[in-house]
Amino acid sequence: MKNEKLIEKYDKQAKMYENNRANQKLARWRNKIIKNAYGKVLEVGIGAGANFPYYDRDNVEVTGVDFSSEMIKSAKRTAAQFQVKAEFIQADIDELVLEDNSFDCIVSTLSLCSYPDPIVTLNKFNHWCRKDGIILLMEHGLSSNSFLSFGQKMIDPLHKKISGCHCNRNINEIMRNSNLQVDHIERYWSDILYLIWAKPVRS
Ligand SMILES: C[S@@+](CC[C@H](N)C(=O)[O-])C[C@H]1O[C@@H](n2cnc3c(N)ncnc32)[C@H](O)[C@@H]1O
């Protein structure tokens, strides 16, 4: 598997993600977006399974994807704790091949920041999601506040080096350039945090 160094970085962070799972600052937003998930759900970059507490466990079957084996181990424990039906695939999203139209819902939270080309990833969601399905995103990106965005741009190289992810992604532009149709978007924390309800578009 390529990306070995990055995987190692995330493996090392798995405990921290597990400890931060109950982060109350994010709980409200996670609940707001994840409660809309239903049916066969694909959650990409599942991490330590921070969204499991918010799924309606009677109405979802989750397939969690992550390239970090330590994150997957942690997510498995969280799924069991919250009694959510789940299976896991350890894979790099860039190499993952899934059947078209195979999920009712695709979830990504705080993960678009990690992928080399998030537009390519979103376009994969477009294929994997059923045409009447839903794509739910909670992502962080570049603030609309010029002072904050200047800081984000300045620290991005260091941020990427330390955490493995970018803090200067332009979420509006990424969504606009993807094939998805945005139904609803909410922004918080000086427009750093985005909640997005989208759907696939068939050509
Ligand atoms: C910032 S964490 C977010 C975790 C979780 N979604 C959350 O909301 O807390 C990003 C996750 O994506 C995973 N990841 C990053 N790049 C990936 C890739 N190319 N393929 C698969 N997983 C990836 C990391 O291992 C990590 O678990």
The ligand as an ORCA input file, in Angstrom:
! r2SCAN-3c Opt
* xyz 0 1
  C      -9.091     13.537     10.437
  S      -9.524     11.841     10.608
  C     -11.304     11.899     10.781
  C     -11.870     10.668     11.439
  C     -13.397     10.630     11.595
  N     -14.079     10.662     10.322
  C     -13.919     11.698     12.503
  O     -14.884     12.399     12.149
  O     -13.394     11.850     13.621
  C      -9.301     11.256      8.945
  C      -9.425      9.753      8.813
  O      -9.332      9.410      7.423
  C      -8.409      8.338      7.263
  N      -7.805      8.506      5.929
  C      -7.035      9.552      5.516
  N      -6.677      9.393      4.232
  C      -7.232      8.219      3.832
  C      -7.215      7.506      2.604
  N      -6.554      7.972      1.526
  N      -7.901      6.326      2.534
  C      -8.558      5.838      3.620
  N      -8.609      6.474      4.816
  C      -7.952      7.656      4.912
  C      -7.421      8.471      8.409
  O      -6.790      7.254      8.724
  C      -8.322      8.981      9.532
  O      -8.881      7.920     10.267
*
